[in-house]
């Protein structure tokens, strides 16, 4: 009975010790076996592993891709147009042993603080070497790649691998928004003034061309009218000459009658002339008298 009482606790202690010597490495993590704070073994493959109970301990770290939000920072590009940049990065623990030696017992919290400082410094340096137009254009993908490549070397000293860096937002500081809006408004007003000036210039050209066309058309019409009038006068004179040539006596008579009609036009017309006036030469002639009879 005494022997059973003694053996049972020993068995229980042995089982507990044996169980404490076993641990499971998950496929989503990496494990370090530490002995008095010094790394003894690295367990990266998932499965069952062993350690010395009470003397050794196991520290686990996430082996998946992790994300860190970089604290917003203010950068000054080459054109001195300050921007507030908000970014994030994706990383993972590449060398778990080196990671432990670099951050100690601080773990991921300490590592992310140091990684944040690295990313902020590289972001400020890269974005400070270009203009704000480059940052806000499609070229920002190349800038993010430059930030990532620059941060990789420093992150490797922490046992980390920087996989990607992305700029979430690039905004103006709140105190600069009003000045920026005023500058944009002034630029738009200047562009509108230029457009109006170009429109007025084009309108003047069109108006001048139209005025020139009017003058040319009127001049051409007047020229054609004068030509037509000259041709008509020539034709009329030719008709008169031909008529005069056919019967000079009648033509003389017709001209006298026409002169009388023009001189004595109207009901209230009065004409006082002496009988021997040349105006009545044709009426007093024998030919005219004979004609009138």
MARSE-367218 format. One record per atom (N, C-alpha, C): residue in one letter; x, y, z. Coordinates in steps of 0.001 Angstrom, whole numbers, plus 500000, padded with zeros to 6 digits. Atoms other than C-alpha are relative to their C-alpha. Layout:
// residues N
PT rest   east  north     up
PT    A      X      Y      Z
...
// end
This chain:
// residues 293
PT rest   east  north     up
PT    X 500827 498798 500000
PT    X 500000 500000 500000
PT    X 500855 501243 500000
PT    X 499089 498868 499947
PT    X 502793 502344 500901
PT    X 500725 500171 498670
PT    X 499286 499956 501268
PT    X 504579 501431 497691
PT    X 499127 500612 498918
PT    X 500928 499443 500981
PT    X 501509 502237 495591
PT    X 499840 501499 500202
PT    X 500150 498578 499682
PT    X 501123 505558 497347
PT    X 501216 500787 499529
PT    X 498769 499318 500411
PT    X 504704 506423 496502
PT    X 500159 500018 498483
PT    X 499802 500141 501448
PT    X 504691 505205 492873
PT    X 499041 500875 499215
PT    X 501021 499244 500755
PT    X 501482 506938 491811
PT    X 500392 501453 499790
PT    X 499581 498621 500236
PT    X 502738 510486 492380
PT    X 501197 500097 499060
PT    X 498847 499978 500892
PT    X 505976 509625 490658
PT    X 499560 499849 498557
PT    X 500517 500198 501367
PT    X 504056 508398 487625
PT    X 499346 501284 499489
PT    X 500684 498763 500407
PT    X 501938 511553 487594
PT    X 501017 501073 499647
PT    X 498964 498987 500271
PT    X 505014 513759 487807
PT    X 500727 499673 498696
PT    X 499315 500408 501233
PT    X 506698 511750 485066
PT    X 499161 500310 498767
PT    X 500894 499693 501131
PT    X 503660 512123 482806
PT    X 499960 501494 499732
PT    X 500049 498538 500169
PT    X 503479 515865 483464
PT    X 501285 500499 499357
PT    X 498698 499589 500557
PT    X 507198 516227 482751
PT    X 500102 499602 498534
PT    X 499946 500456 501386
PT    X 506884 514182 479571
PT    X 499127 500866 499094
PT    X 500885 499156 500795
PT    X 503951 516220 478375
PT    X 500570 501403 499825
PT    X 499416 498667 500105
PT    X 505743 519479 479127
PT    X 501190 500026 499067
PT    X 498889 500066 500942
PT    X 508596 518290 476948
PT    X 499522 500019 498554
PT    X 500564 499997 501346
PT    X 506264 518125 473941
PT    X 499296 501328 499724
PT    X 500782 498819 500443
PT    X 504882 521084 472004
PT    X 499735 499879 498503
PT    X 500441 500078 501399
PT    X 503142 521534 468659
PT    X 500275 501342 499318
PT    X 499749 498807 500821
PT    X 504306 523955 466013
PT    X 498897 500097 498947
PT    X 501089 499779 500963
PT    X 501333 525360 464051
PT    X 500584 500426 498644
PT    X 499519 499646 501337
PT    X 501677 525835 460277
PT    X 499995 501501 499768
PT    X 500054 498548 500152
PT    X 500925 529546 460739
PT    X 501033 500724 500858
PT    X 499051 499358 499100
PT    X 503829 530164 463111
PT    X 501366 499329 499928
PT    X 498657 500523 499813
PT    X 507504 529694 463803
PT    X 500304 500045 501500
PT    X 499734 500102 498565
PT    X 508891 528671 467195
PT    X 501504 500006 500269
PT    X 498614 499995 499530
PT    X 512135 529299 469050
PT    X 500074 499249 501336
PT    X 499743 500682 498731
PT    X 513442 527028 471779
PT    X 501111 500771 500707
PT    X 499047 499182 499255
PT    X 515178 529169 474402
PT    X 500444 499261 501262
PT    X 499457 500546 498761
PT    X 517413 528069 477216
PT    X 500746 501129 500718
PT    X 499464 498873 499233
PT    X 518100 530757 479795
PT    X 500149 501243 499108
PT    X 500024 498835 500870
PT    X 517221 533378 477179
PT    X 500806 499878 498735
PT    X 499176 500182 501191
PT    X 519564 531997 474537
PT    X 499305 499024 499062
PT    X 500681 500828 501004
PT    X 518255 530530 471290
PT    X 500754 498687 499837
PT    X 499416 501331 500134
PT    X 518885 526782 471216
PT    X 499596 499347 498686
PT    X 500497 500667 501202
PT    X 516741 525648 468321
PT    X 498905 500852 499364
PT    X 501032 499299 500764
PT    X 514448 527025 465601
PT    X 499083 498952 499383
PT    X 500985 500928 500535
PT    X 511274 525190 464680
PT    X 499115 500747 498997
PT    X 500777 499329 501042
PT    X 509820 526361 461363
PT    X 499007 499073 499306
PT    X 500891 500957 500625
PT    X 508165 523162 460136
PT    X 498877 499632 500960
PT    X 501110 500364 499114
PT    X 504699 522355 461506
PT    X 500121 498544 500453
PT    X 499974 501367 499477
PT    X 504369 519292 463704
PT    X 500374 499965 501469
PT    X 499666 500227 498593
PT    X 505386 517844 467052
PT    X 501500 500215 500209
PT    X 498590 499728 499696
PT    X 508636 519033 468676
PT    X 500233 499764 501495
PT    X 499636 500306 498612
PT    X 510511 518457 471935
PT    X 500911 501091 500560
PT    X 499119 499107 499267
PT    X 512247 520571 474560
PT    X 500260 499409 501382
PT    X 499703 500471 498652
PT    X 513813 520039 477931
PT    X 499081 500711 500979
PT    X 500942 499368 499055
PT    X 511165 520635 480585
PT    X 500735 500826 501053
PT    X 499544 499123 498931
PT    X 511732 523410 483119
PT    X 501247 500800 499648
PT    X 498760 499292 500365
PT    X 515030 524417 481525
PT    X 499802 500819 498726
PT    X 500216 499327 501278
PT    X 513915 525349 478049
PT    X 498553 500492 499891
PT    X 501343 499446 500245
PT    X 510954 527448 476928
PT    X 499822 500232 498504
PT    X 500345 499831 501421
PT    X 509206 527977 473615
PT    X 499351 501374 499800
PT    X 500565 498702 500378
PT    X 508483 531389 472040
PT    X 499498 499889 498568
PT    X 500621 500160 501320
PT    X 506125 531508 469074
PT    X 499818 501374 499337
PT    X 500174 498787 500791
PT    X 505946 534096 466293
PT    X 499167 499678 498760
PT    X 500869 500173 501161
PT    X 503414 534545 463498
PT    X 500847 499994 498725
PT    X 499236 500101 501248
PT    X 504834 533424 460131
PT    X 499221 500505 498791
PT    X 500814 499519 501110
PT    X 502022 534888 458018
PT    X 500404 501420 499599
PT    X 499750 498622 500440
PT    X 502121 538144 456055
PT    X 499180 500928 500891
PT    X 500619 499063 499062
PT    X 501353 540979 458464
PT    X 499908 501384 499371
PT    X 500203 498645 500515
PT    X 500224 544553 457900
PT    X 500276 501016 501091
PT    X 499729 498921 499067
PT    X 501346 547771 459547
PT    X 499584 501320 499357
PT    X 500383 498665 500458
PT    X 499806 551235 459175
PT    X 501061 500992 500447
PT    X 498974 498999 499689
PT    X 502498 553867 458969
PT    X 499314 501259 500519
PT    X 500590 498777 499469
PT    X 501760 556919 461076
PT    X 500081 501111 498961
PT    X 499987 498914 501000
PT    X 500764 559886 458862
PT    X 501175 500942 500230
PT    X 498866 499098 499906
PT    X 503698 562133 458097
PT    X 499890 501072 498939
PT    X 500020 498873 500922
PT    X 504186 565456 456382
PT    X 501307 500043 499222
PT    X 498817 499961 500859
PT    X 506567 565587 453423
PT    X 499984 501298 499196
PT    X 499858 498780 500805
PT    X 507884 568510 451389
PT    X 500662 499636 498687
PT    X 499418 500323 501305
PT    X 508371 567698 447679
PT    X 500891 501137 499490
PT    X 499069 499022 500566
PT    X 510736 569621 445399
PT    X 499348 501353 499752
PT    X 500671 498728 500267
PT    X 508094 572267 444608
PT    X 499480 500668 501272
PT    X 500352 499398 498702
PT    X 507681 573051 448349
PT    X 498503 500008 500269
PT    X 501442 500121 499758
PT    X 504033 572020 448262
PT    X 499805 498858 500989
PT    X 500033 501015 498950
PT    X 503657 570188 451554
PT    X 498775 499087 499868
PT    X 501054 501004 500081
PT    X 501626 566991 451641
PT    X 500026 499136 501250
PT    X 500128 500950 498900
PT    X 500345 564743 454419
PT    X 499765 498621 499381
PT    X 500012 501318 500636
PT    X 501018 561128 453448
PT    X 499571 498946 501014
PT    X 500467 501120 499192
PT    X 499193 558111 454860
PT    X 500307 498725 499229
PT    X 499552 501206 500711
PT    X 500714 554716 453981
PT    X 499859 498771 500892
PT    X 499951 501250 499255
PT    X 500754 551074 455000
PT    X 500962 499057 499292
PT    X 499040 500963 500554
PT    X 503128 548161 454464
PT    X 499586 498593 500406
PT    X 500203 501419 499684
PT    X 502942 544381 454389
PT    X 501383 499364 500154
PT    X 498703 500600 499706
PT    X 505763 542342 455880
PT    X 499785 498643 500660
PT    X 500046 501254 499257
PT    X 506604 539011 457467
PT    X 501363 499762 500642
PT    X 498746 500340 499320
PT    X 509216 537550 459774
PT    X 500756 499014 499113
PT    X 499219 500834 500927
PT    X 511887 536158 457471
PT    X 500972 499108 500762
PT    X 499017 500745 499205
PT    X 514549 535076 460000
PT    X 499599 500137 501462
PT    X 500555 499897 498654
PT    X 512947 534298 463345
PT    X 501103 500120 501061
PT    X 498893 499904 499039
PT    X 516293 533886 465137
PT    X 500568 501420 500023
PT    X 499498 498626 500079
PT    X 517600 537226 463900
PT    X 498973 500986 500549
PT    X 501062 499163 499479
PT    X 514243 538766 464725
PT    X 500045 500042 501530
PT    X 499942 500072 498539
PT    X 514526 537578 468344
PT    X 501204 500763 500523
PT    X 498795 499320 499543
PT    X 518059 538879 468662
PT    X 499880 501518 499829
PT    X 500109 498569 500262
PT    X 517051 542280 467200
PT    X 499008 500686 500923
PT    X 501049 499336 499220
PT    X 513899 542992 469203
PT    X 499906 499486 501427
PT    X 500038 500534 498641
PT    X 514411 540811 472305
PT    X 498608 499583 500398
PT    X 501307 500420 499484
PT    X 511373 540247 474455
PT    X 498878 500930 499552
PT    X 501035 499044 500438
PT    X 509566 543219 472876
PT    X 499073 499424 498952
PT    X 500848 500670 500976
PT    X 508276 541021 470064
PT    X 499545 500917 498869
PT    X 500515 499277 501151
PT    X 506101 542388 467270
PT    X 499788 501486 500281
PT    X 500246 498589 499686
PT    X 505255 545623 469079
PT    X 501272 500824 499791
PT    X 498732 499293 500180
PT    X 508923 546651 469232
PT    X 500418 499999 498537
PT    X 499611 500093 501409
PT    X 509537 545425 465682
PT    X 499201 500970 499140
PT    X 500819 499102 500798
PT    X 506630 547422 464275
PT    X 500335 501455 500274
PT    X 499566 498629 499711
PT    X 507764 550582 466067
PT    X 501249 500348 499194
PT    X 498766 499742 500734
PT    X 511191 550258 464491
PT    X 499758 499982 498486
PT    X 500330 500036 501421
PT    X 509751 549315 461108
PT    X 499267 501265 499583
PT    X 500708 498753 500287
PT    X 507451 552341 461268
PT    X 500992 501148 499810
PT    X 498984 498948 500130
PT    X 510469 554601 461798
PT    X 500752 499865 498673
PT    X 499295 500230 501266
PT    X 512236 552997 458824
PT    X 499146 500461 498820
PT    X 500883 499650 501111
PT    X 509229 553414 456528
PT    X 499758 501506 499924
PT    X 500210 498547 499991
PT    X 508639 557016 457593
PT    X 501222 500718 499429
PT    X 498774 499360 500488
PT    X 512272 557925 456943
PT    X 500163 499814 498486
PT    X 499849 500256 501430
PT    X 512342 556271 453518
PT    X 498922 500710 499189
PT    X 501082 499289 500699
PT    X 508964 557749 452539
PT    X 500324 501480 499879
PT    X 499649 498579 500033
PT    X 510124 561243 453467
PT    X 501153 500269 499021
PT    X 498854 499803 500892
PT    X 513388 560812 451556
PT    X 499610 499840 498534
PT    X 500374 500242 501394
PT    X 511852 559374 448372
PT    X 499053 501077 499493
PT    X 500978 499012 500456
PT    X 508885 561744 448174
PT    X 500574 501406 500016
PT    X 499360 498688 499989
PT    X 511122 564687 448989
PT    X 500900 500240 498807
PT    X 499110 499870 501163
PT    X 513164 564025 445845
PT    X 499236 500211 498703
PT    X 500819 499803 501197
PT    X 510240 564496 443412
PT    X 499028 501142 500251
PT    X 500995 498941 499857
PT    X 507543 567097 442767
PT    X 498660 499417 500436
PT    X 501323 500455 499562
PT    X 504016 566935 444103
PT    X 499187 499439 498840
PT    X 500725 500531 501159
PT    X 502711 566329 440555
PT    X 500354 498538 499774
PT    X 499605 501405 500154
PT    X 504742 563108 440403
PT    X 499332 499127 501058
PT    X 500614 500773 498917
PT    X 503322 562002 443751
PT    X 498520 499769 499731
PT    X 501442 500092 500226
PT    X 499739 562670 442661
PT    X 499649 499383 498654
PT    X 500256 500560 501323
PT    X 500137 561149 439192
PT    X 500101 498480 500049
PT    X 499904 501461 500083
PT    X 500258 557564 437970
PT    X 501405 499497 500293
PT    X 498631 500408 499702
PT    X 504011 557550 438655
PT    X 500183 499603 501461
PT    X 499858 500311 498582
PT    X 503304 556997 442346
PT    X 500275 498515 500225
PT    X 499690 501425 499859
PT    X 503503 553227 441771
PT    X 501512 499780 500025
PT    X 498537 500108 500001
PT    X 507190 553622 440931
PT    X 500589 500558 501289
PT    X 499508 499427 498736
PT    X 507644 555794 444021
PT    X 499805 499014 501148
PT    X 500232 500994 498950
PT    X 506086 553126 446258
PT    X 501005 498861 499906
PT    X 498994 501055 500181
PT    X 508455 550556 444770
PT    X 501359 500474 500513
PT    X 498733 499460 499492
PT    X 511402 552835 445563
PT    X 500032 499995 501526
PT    X 500069 500011 498536
PT    X 510253 553172 449171
PT    X 500184 498581 500521
PT    X 499876 501405 499574
PT    X 509890 549397 449480
PT    X 501438 499514 499866
PT    X 498636 500482 500212
PT    X 513312 548679 447998
PT    X 500981 500634 500977
PT    X 499109 499333 499054
PT    X 514948 551248 450244
PT    X 499816 499462 501417
PT    X 500268 500488 498648
PT    X 513266 549808 453354
PT    X 500403 498544 500190
PT    X 499695 501431 499892
PT    X 514118 546180 452557
PT    X 501306 499765 500745
PT    X 498682 500244 499411
PT    X 517796 546435 453507
PT    X 499998 500247 501505
PT    X 500027 499694 498568
PT    X 517129 548070 456858
PT    X 499104 499026 500757
PT    X 500901 500933 499321
PT    X 514254 545731 457664
PT    X 500643 498630 500167
PT    X 499336 501304 499881
PT    X 516462 542702 457040
PT    X 500835 499920 501271
PT    X 499246 499996 498748
PT    X 518549 543753 460038
PT    X 499122 499614 501185
PT    X 500949 500396 498954
PT    X 515414 543120 462106
PT    X 499483 498590 499764
PT    X 500507 501319 500330
PT    X 514846 539733 460495
PT    X 498660 500050 499287
PT    X 501284 499806 500662
PT    X 511875 541155 458571
PT    X 500194 500117 498497
PT    X 500027 499840 501446
PT    X 511004 541062 454888
PT    X 498827 500907 499638
PT    X 501040 499063 500434
PT    X 509107 544072 453528
PT    X 499511 499548 498630
PT    X 500562 500539 501240
PT    X 506791 542744 450831
PT    X 499421 501101 499120
PT    X 500659 498966 500811
PT    X 504887 545842 449750
PT    X 499799 501243 500852
PT    X 500284 498714 499364
PT    X 504407 549510 450561
PT    X 498991 500723 499118
PT    X 501044 499302 500743
PT    X 501306 551449 449540
PT    X 499692 501341 500647
PT    X 500440 498693 499529
PT    X 500308 555105 449792
PT    X 498475 500025 499977
PT    X 501459 499985 499929
PT    X 496719 555266 450990
PT    X 499423 501356 499623
PT    X 500513 498652 500259
PT    X 496278 559027 450790
PT    X 501146 500993 500015
PT    X 499059 498881 500016
PT    X 498240 562147 449928
PT    X 499160 501272 499967
PT    X 500862 498835 499866
PT    X 496416 565238 451158
PT    X 500817 501221 500374
PT    X 499376 498751 499576
PT    X 497237 568863 451725
PT    X 499742 500227 501480
PT    X 500279 499621 498607
PT    X 497645 570098 455299
PT    X 498799 500934 500056
PT    X 501233 499213 499901
PT    X 494437 571723 456519
PT    X 500260 501493 499886
PT    X 499722 498570 500049
PT    X 496115 575123 456885
PT    X 500355 500477 498599
PT    X 499634 499623 501372
PT    X 497144 575040 453208
PT    X 498852 499867 499020
PT    X 501100 500247 500920
PT    X 493774 574083 451754
PT    X 499434 501287 499407
PT    X 500589 498760 500479
PT    X 492386 577618 451537
PT    X 500916 500696 499009
PT    X 499053 499386 500928
PT    X 495551 578961 449930
PT    X 500049 499243 498684
PT    X 499981 500803 501224
PT    X 495536 576095 447470
PT    X 498750 500242 499168
PT    X 501238 499721 500722
PT    X 491885 576693 446590
PT    X 500050 501371 499336
PT    X 499881 498668 500586
PT    X 492611 580392 446047
PT    X 500910 499976 498780
PT    X 499093 500085 501134
PT    X 495528 579544 443784
PT    X 499334 499292 498817
PT    X 500704 500701 501065
PT    X 493414 577054 441824
PT    X 498946 500912 499372
PT    X 501025 499089 500528
PT    X 490633 579638 441521
PT    X 500641 501062 499106
PT    X 499307 498994 500804
PT    X 493117 582247 440262
PT    X 500466 499422 498669
PT    X 499565 500640 501243
PT    X 494503 579792 437718
PT    X 498836 499804 499052
PT    X 501170 500198 500859
PT    X 491018 578961 436458
PT    X 499509 501330 499426
PT    X 500417 498698 500499
PT    X 490139 582652 436194
PT    X 500949 500496 498915
PT    X 499038 499607 501024
PT    X 493355 583292 434267
PT    X 499749 499227 498704
PT    X 500292 500800 501190
PT    X 492548 580420 431911
PT    X 498732 500499 499315
PT    X 501246 499497 500593
PT    X 489009 581791 431443
PT    X 500257 501323 499280
PT    X 499668 498726 500648
PT    X 490423 585254 430670
PT    X 500732 499769 498693
PT    X 499273 500326 501232
PT    X 492810 583760 428138
PT    X 499055 499467 498931
PT    X 500960 500547 500962
PT    X 489961 581823 426529
PT    X 499128 501101 499415
PT    X 500824 498889 500503
PT    X 487817 584961 426307
PT    X 500795 500874 499041
PT    X 499171 499183 500883
PT    X 490715 586918 424813
PT    X 500194 499332 498648
PT    X 499863 500714 501270
PT    X 491301 584218 422218
PT    X 498691 499998 499221
PT    X 501296 499956 500674
PT    X 487561 584147 421478
PT    X 499735 501360 499365
PT    X 500186 498658 500558
PT    X 487445 587939 421025
PT    X 500890 500218 498783
PT    X 499087 499867 501130
PT    X 490473 587774 418757
PT    X 499458 499261 498773
PT    X 500578 500762 501102
PT    X 488853 585061 416662
PT    X 498767 500705 499434
PT    X 501190 499288 500454
PT    X 485610 587059 416541
PT    X 500380 501219 499155
PT    X 499558 498847 500776
PT    X 487474 590156 415332
PT    X 500501 499584 498616
PT    X 499541 500476 501298
PT    X 489152 588119 412618
PT    X 498814 499659 499097
PT    X 501189 500356 500789
PT    X 485787 586727 411492
PT    X 499263 501248 499552
PT    X 500708 498757 500339
PT    X 484205 590196 411640
PT    X 500745 500778 498916
PT    X 499212 499291 501015
PT    X 487068 591748 409658
PT    X 499879 499309 498636
PT    X 500149 500741 501248
PT    X 486829 588994 407067
PT    X 498626 500242 499387
PT    X 501355 499747 500501
PT    X 483064 589521 406841
PT    X 499889 501411 499417
PT    X 500035 498627 500517
PT    X 483504 593304 406453
PT    X 500732 500102 498659
PT    X 499257 499998 501268
PT    X 486101 592737 403761
PT    X 499177 499363 498884
PT    X 500835 500663 501011
PT    X 483774 590336 401966
PT    X 498862 500910 499554
PT    X 501088 499078 500341
PT    X 480936 592903 402160
PT    X 500502 501089 499058
PT    X 499444 498944 500854
PT    X 483155 595628 400707
PT    X 500283 499476 498608
PT    X 499693 500568 501306
PT    X 484330 593342 397937
PT    X 498734 499738 499199
PT    X 501247 500279 500712
PT    X 480774 592245 397110
PT    X 499328 501286 499518
PT    X 500630 498727 500396
PT    X 479452 595842 397130
PT    X 500772 500646 498855
PT    X 499188 499415 501070
PT    X 482364 597031 395013
PT    X 499775 499275 498687
PT    X 500240 500774 501214
PT    X 481862 594216 392564
PT    X 498616 500282 499428
PT    X 501357 499705 500477
PT    X 478114 594918 392435
PT    X 499933 501384 499341
PT    X 499991 498649 500574
PT    X 478727 598646 391833
PT    X 500708 500002 498642
PT    X 499284 500051 501279
PT    X 481254 597852 389139
PT    X 499115 499390 498908
PT    X 500877 500622 500984
PT    X 478839 595504 387429
PT    X 498827 500924 499637
PT    X 501104 499066 500275
PT    X 476048 598118 387806
PT    X 500456 501111 499058
PT    X 499492 498947 500888
PT    X 478235 600811 386235
PT    X 500203 499471 498585
PT    X 499811 500592 501334
PT    X 479155 598459 383418
PT    X 498659 499847 499296
PT    X 501338 500187 500582
PT    X 475493 597598 382888
PT    X 499390 501349 499607
PT    X 500542 498665 500311
PT    X 474507 601272 383082
PT    X 500694 500602 498775
PT    X 499280 499482 501170
PT    X 477223 602203 380603
PT    X 499556 499317 498724
PT    X 500466 500719 501175
PT    X 476145 599477 378258
PT    X 498598 500448 499598
PT    X 501365 499542 500296
PT    X 472511 600626 378587
PT    X 500013 501388 499368
PT    X 499913 498650 500583
PT    X 473460 604264 377949
PT    X 500505 499943 498567
PT    X 499465 500116 501365
PT    X 475483 603223 374926
PT    X 498931 499467 499059
PT    X 501060 500550 500834
PT    X 472593 601169 373647
PT    X 498922 501044 499733
PT    X 501005 498958 500173
PT    X 470178 604057 374240
PT    X 500479 501042 498989
PT    X 499470 498999 500930
PT    X 472424 606507 372462
PT    X 500036 499455 498587
PT    X 499975 500600 501337
PT    X 472801 604048 369615
PT    X 498599 500004 499387
PT    X 501382 499994 500497
PT    X 469004 603779 369369
PT    X 499599 501410 499563
PT    X 500315 498613 500359
PT    X 468646 607585 369427
PT    X 500690 500403 498700
PT    X 499249 499636 501214
PT    X 471342 607945 366803
PT    X 499396 499342 498778
PT    X 500602 500702 501133
PT    X 469740 605334 364627
PT    X 498667 500631 499624
PT    X 501293 499353 500278
PT    X 466321 606985 365004
PT    X 500205 501354 499347
PT    X 499725 498690 500579
PT    X 467755 610379 364242
PT    X 500445 499862 498556
PT    X 499512 500196 501364
PT    X 469457 609014 361193
PT    X 498879 499611 499047
PT    X 501089 500435 500868
PT    X 466252 607501 359832
PT    X 499079 501160 499635
PT    X 500915 498886 500282
PT    X 464058 610654 360164
PT    X 500376 501157 500904
PT    X 499501 498896 499174
PT    X 465826 613733 361438
PT    X 498899 501000 500307
PT    X 501086 499045 499811
PT    X 462726 615911 360946
PT    X 499089 499548 501133
PT    X 500885 500515 498950
PT    X 460556 613674 363092
PT    X 500700 499995 501358
PT    X 499243 500045 498752
PT    X 463253 613263 365704
PT    X 500097 501382 500627
PT    X 499946 498621 499510
PT    X 463612 617031 365993
PT    X 498654 500390 500572
PT    X 501350 499714 499518
PT    X 459832 617319 366345
PT    X 499732 499309 501347
PT    X 500215 500765 498762
PT    X 459773 614630 369032
PT    X 500749 500626 501175
PT    X 499208 499386 498939
PT    X 462504 616309 371029
PT    X 499362 501309 500459
PT    X 500662 498753 499622
PT    X 460644 619628 370898
PT    X 498783 499727 500870
PT    X 501177 500345 499205
PT    X 457450 618013 372171
PT    X 500385 499521 501399
PT    X 499522 500468 498703
PT    X 459365 616305 374922
PT    X 500423 501165 500872
PT    X 499577 498809 499259
PT    X 460886 619616 375960
PT    X 498790 500786 500483
PT    X 501209 499299 499584
PT    X 457424 621249 375975
PT    X 499320 499280 501180
PT    X 500672 500775 498951
PT    X 455992 618432 378114
PT    X 500739 500128 501340
PT    X 499218 499880 498761
PT    X 458811 618670 380648
PT    X 499888 501412 500584
PT    X 500041 498620 499521
PT    X 458596 622466 380834
PT    X 498626 500365 500542
PT    X 501350 499616 499610
PT    X 454808 622679 381150
PT    X 499313 498918 500823
PT    X 500558 501086 499193
PT    X 454314 619758 383586
PT    X 499211 500586 501165
PT    X 500771 499612 498840
PT    X 451621 620153 386244
PT    X 498868 500953 499638
PT    X 501165 499154 500267
PT    X 448258 621926 386483
PT    X 500281 501468 500288
PT    X 499735 498619 499587
PT    X 449701 625042 388123
PT    X 501244 500572 499336
PT    X 498780 499537 500654
PT    X 452651 625387 385764
PT    X 499677 501193 499111
PT    X 500147 498802 500843
PT    X 453018 628788 384094
PT    X 501344 500323 499401
PT    X 498748 499692 500678
PT    X 455619 629725 381540
PT    X 499768 501254 499152
PT    X 500130 498731 500733
PT    X 455981 633278 380254
PT    X 501234 500151 499125
PT    X 498896 499908 500946
PT    X 458081 633543 377122
PT    X 499582 500922 498871
PT    X 500291 499109 501135
PT    X 458314 635972 374208
PT    X 499698 499148 498773
PT    X 500372 500786 501186
PT    X 456859 634798 370895
PT    X 501184 499634 499128
PT    X 498850 500295 500845
PT    X 460195 634991 369205
PT    X 501077 499213 500722
PT    X 499031 500801 499253
PT    X 461876 632720 371781
PT    X 500422 498790 499174
PT    X 499495 501161 500714
PT    X 464027 629965 370441
PT    X 499257 498734 500388
PT    X 500731 501158 499528
PT    X 461860 627572 372394
PT    X 498902 499603 499020
PT    X 501088 500245 500943
PT    X 459168 627956 369746
PT    X 500490 499957 498559
PT    X 499455 499993 501367
PT    X 461492 627731 366765
PT    X 499318 498947 499135
PT    X 500542 501076 500811
PT    X 460101 624403 365595
PT    X 498531 500242 499682
PT    X 501427 499750 500231
PT    X 456441 625476 366016
PT    X 499793 501109 498972
PT    X 500143 498881 500945
PT    X 457047 628621 364011
PT    X 500525 499674 498614
PT    X 499428 500325 501296
PT    X 458832 626841 361212
PT    X 498897 499562 499038
PT    X 500998 500359 501036
PT    X 457018 626228 357970
PT    X 499775 498499 499977
PT    X 500147 501450 499987
PT    X 457726 622533 358209
PT    X 499103 499545 501154
PT    X 500816 500353 498839
PT    X 456224 622435 361683
PT    X 498567 500350 499796
PT    X 501381 499587 500280
PT    X 453143 624368 360606
PT    X 499343 499065 499023
PT    X 500544 500896 500997
PT    X 452727 622158 357638
PT    X 499692 498668 500659
PT    X 500224 501285 499335
PT    X 453131 619142 359867
PT    X 498782 500035 500872
PT    X 501150 499913 499096
PT    X 450582 620462 362323
PT    X 498708 500004 499220
PT    X 501216 500024 500829
PT    X 448071 621032 359477
PT    X 499735 498566 499536
// end
